[in-house]
């Protein structure tokens, strides 16, 4: 963002929370990770353990409950950044970005790791 300023280009950063998109589609993501898991060498599978993998797949399935279907929150930020005479430096889209991720980014790493 700062590198582009010397060229007269203003860059706005859009920081979305979790939204329902193809990348958060639990079924597709789960199938992908199952295929990767099946190709892993047995020693790596043993290092992680079957319970770890099952827990990971369950967290992917639960992810959809945390994702907002309202993509207009993101596109509204994009529109504002593109059409505003004075766009903001940063846009946080979604309640989780505003209430969790942004405040968390200001904490010391040791504390944010605990959270």
C-alpha positions in Angstrom: 0.0 0.0 0.0 2.7 2.5 1.0 4.9 1.5 -2.0 2.2 2.6 -4.4 1.8 6.1 -2.8 4.9 7.4 -4.5 3.2 6.6 -7.9 0.1 8.6 -6.9 -1.9 5.4 -6.3 -4.1 5.2 -3.2 -4.6 1.7 -2.0 -7.3 0.6 0.4 -7.1 -2.7 2.2 -10.4 -4.6 2.6 -10.2 -7.1 5.4 -13.2 -9.4 5.3 -14.3 -11.7 8.0 -15.8 -15.1 7.2 -18.2 -15.3 4.3 -19.9 -18.1 2.5 -17.9 -18.5 -0.7 -16.4 -21.4 -2.7 -13.4 -21.4 -0.4 -15.5 -21.9 2.7 -17.7 -24.6 1.1 -17.3 -27.3 3.8 -18.1 -30.2 1.5 -15.6 -29.2 -1.2 -12.9 -28.3 1.3 -13.5 -31.5 3.2 -13.2 -33.6 0.0 -9.9 -31.9 -0.8 -8.4 -32.5 2.6 -9.5 -36.1 2.6 -7.8 -36.6 -0.8 -4.6 -35.0 0.5 -4.7 -37.1 3.8 -5.1 -40.3 1.8 -1.9 -39.4 -0.3 0.2 -38.7 2.8 2.9 -41.1 3.9 1.9 -43.3 6.8 4.6 -41.8 9.1 3.1 -38.3 8.6 -0.4 -39.6 9.3 0.9 -41.3 12.4 2.6 -38.0 13.6 -0.7 -36.1 13.3 -3.0 -39.0 14.3 -6.4 -40.0 13.0 -8.1 -38.1 15.9 -6.4 -34.8 14.8 -7.7 -35.3 11.3 -11.2 -36.1 12.4 -11.3 -33.1 14.6 -10.0 -30.9 11.7 -12.7 -32.2 9.4 -15.3 -31.5 12.1 -14.1 -27.9 12.5 -14.4 -27.4 8.7 -18.0 -28.7 8.8 -18.7 -26.3 11.7 -17.1 -23.3 9.8 -20.3 -22.8 7.7 -22.2 -21.7 10.8 -19.6 -18.8 11.4 -19.7 -17.6 7.8 -22.0 -14.8 6.7 -24.1 -15.3 3.5 -24.3 -11.5 3.0 -21.5 -10.8 0.5 -22.8 -7.3 0.0 -20.9 -6.3 3.1 -17.7 -6.9 1.2 -18.8 -5.5 -2.1 -20.2 -2.4 -0.4 -16.7 -1.8 1.0 -15.2 -2.3 -2.4 -17.7 0.1 -4.0 -16.9 2.8 -1.3 -13.2 2.4 -1.8 -13.5 2.7 -5.6 -16.0 5.6 -5.8 -15.3 7.7 -2.7 -13.4 10.9 -3.1 -11.6 10.1 0.1 -11.5 6.3 0.6 -10.5 4.9 3.9 -7.1 3.2 4.3 -8.8 0.0 5.7 -12.2 -1.5 5.6 -13.4 -4.3 7.9 -16.3 -6.3 6.4 -18.4 -8.4 8.7 -19.0 -8.5 12.4 -16.2 -10.9 13.1 -13.7 -8.7 11.3 -14.8 -5.6 13.3 -15.2 -7.2 16.7 -12.6 -9.9 16.7 -9.9 -9.8 14.1 -9.1 -6.1 14.0 -8.9 -5.7 17.8 -7.0 -9.0 18.0 -4.4 -7.6 15.6 -3.5 -4.8 18.1 -2.8 -7.2 21.0 0.7 -8.6 21.6 1.2 -12.0 19.8 1.4 -13.9 23.1 -2.1 -12.7 24.1 -3.6 -13.2 20.6 -2.2 -16.7 20.5 -4.1 -17.5 23.7 -7.3 -16.1 22.3 
